[in-house]
Amino acid sequence: MTVVAMTLRTDEELDTALEALSTHEGISKQEVVRRAVLERAERSSLRAAVDAILDVELVRFADALERLGR
């Protein structure tokens, strides 16, 4: 695994939240941020997959959906 250094500037509100999560979960603030970013990326990826499926399936079932809406 390659490690890349990065500086994260926070305001007081974010630092307080990071500190609370870090203490509660027993992990570093850096790990809190890391997990949050990875979870967000996963949700975004899943959302894109669902959107792609809906683009196809809504066209496929457009007639049935229209009849159901009447």
Protein Blocks (a to p, Z undefined) as FASTA:
>chain_A
ZZddddddddfklmmmmmmmmmmnopafklmmmmmmmmmmmmmmmmmmmmmmmmmmmmmm
mmmmmmmmZZ
